[in-house]
Amino acid sequence: MTSVLDTLDDAFFDTTIFVYAYTEPHTVKGRKTGELLEAVFTGKRRAFISNQILAELGYVLLSKYGVDPEEVETIIGSLLSNRNWIKVNYSGGTVAKCIRSVSLYRSRFFDTLIADTMKENSIAKVVTENTKDFEKIEGITIIDPFKH
């Protein structure tokens, strides 16, 4: 059986994976996501993130979990400085395409923006537990770390 780690190379990480790792490190989900992040941080794997993910992570950690701003800055800084986390971003054109995609797939805007950003950067896999939203979007393979 293939492990989640075996499927990680060149996958895009959704925000929830980081949130579990940083807010619930002693739970099953927190430990599992922590292992995935560690594999990328240590260079065993490489993965993609975008400014959208960094912004969502910062917002959620600060506003929903009350994490100290200095700690959030350290977390974001570690992602920015580690070269195993490849940063990709969207443009105004991606946003315009996303509006059309939302209509086509009947999907949520920000998840669709992630998917369109992935497609523009030839990224086909997303690590997320959000199967409900991403499964609607053509061309995206979902890696749910909690189903392996």
Summary of the structure (lengths in Angstrom):
residues: 148
radius of gyration: 14.8
end to end distance: 8.9
largest distance: 41.2
contacts: 452
relative contact order: 0.18
helix: 56%
strand: 11%
